[in-house]
């Protein structure tokens, strides 16, 4: 295993990425469940899924940068 994978910054960023991935999965599962009534849900799943996906994408890019991959200009 490379030494950059044991730094606290890498582990924290990976934990954030894993949490965002789990959050997007859970929200997608919640959104696809069949509805029993026509009442709106109290949890707005689509904006939360979008926010978790965006933070997860930023965490993924940060993980790639920590691994030495040059992203950007």
C-alpha positions as CSV (number, residue, x, y, z in Angstrom):
1,X,0.0,0.0,0.0
2,X,1.4,3.5,-0.9
3,X,2.4,5.7,2.1
4,X,-0.1,8.5,1.0
5,X,-3.0,6.2,1.8
6,X,-2.1,6.2,5.5
7,X,-2.1,10.0,6.0
8,X,-5.0,11.5,8.0
9,X,-5.9,13.8,5.1
10,X,-6.4,10.8,2.8
11,X,-8.3,8.8,5.4
12,X,-10.6,11.7,6.2
13,X,-11.3,12.5,2.5
14,X,-11.9,8.8,1.8
15,X,-14.4,8.7,4.7
16,X,-16.2,11.7,3.3
17,X,-16.3,10.1,-0.1
18,X,-17.6,6.8,1.3
19,X,-20.3,8.7,3.3
20,X,-21.4,10.6,0.3
21,X,-21.6,7.4,-1.8
22,X,-23.7,5.7,0.9
23,X,-25.9,8.8,1.2
24,X,-26.6,8.9,-2.5
25,X,-27.4,5.2,-2.5
26,X,-29.7,5.5,0.5
27,X,-31.5,8.5,-1.0
28,X,-31.9,6.8,-4.4
29,X,-33.4,3.8,-2.6
30,X,-35.7,6.1,-0.6
31,X,-36.8,7.9,-3.8
32,X,-37.5,4.7,-5.7
33,X,-39.7,3.1,-3.0
34,X,-43.4,2.8,-4.0
35,X,-45.6,5.4,-2.5
36,X,-48.5,4.4,-0.3
37,X,-50.2,7.8,-0.2
38,X,-50.0,10.9,-2.3
39,X,-48.7,13.0,0.5
40,X,-45.4,14.6,-0.2
41,X,-42.4,13.3,1.7
42,X,-40.9,15.4,4.5
43,X,-37.3,14.7,3.2
44,X,-36.5,16.3,-0.2
45,X,-34.5,13.5,-1.6
46,X,-33.5,15.0,-5.0
47,X,-31.7,18.2,-3.7
48,X,-30.0,16.2,-0.9
49,X,-28.8,13.6,-3.5
50,X,-27.5,16.3,-5.7
51,X,-25.6,17.9,-2.8
52,X,-24.2,14.6,-1.6
53,X,-23.1,13.7,-5.2
54,X,-21.4,17.1,-5.6
55,X,-19.5,16.8,-2.3
56,X,-18.6,13.2,-3.3
57,X,-17.2,14.4,-6.6
58,X,-15.1,17.0,-4.9
59,X,-13.8,14.4,-2.5
60,X,-13.0,12.0,-5.4
61,X,-11.0,14.8,-7.1
62,X,-9.2,15.5,-3.9
63,X,-8.3,11.8,-3.5
64,X,-6.9,11.7,-7.0
65,X,-4.9,14.9,-6.3
66,X,-3.5,13.3,-3.1
67,X,-2.6,10.2,-5.1
68,X,-0.5,12.3,-7.5
69,X,-2.8,12.5,-10.4
70,X,-2.8,16.0,-11.9
71,X,-6.3,17.3,-12.4
72,X,-7.0,20.8,-13.8
73,X,-4.5,23.1,-15.6
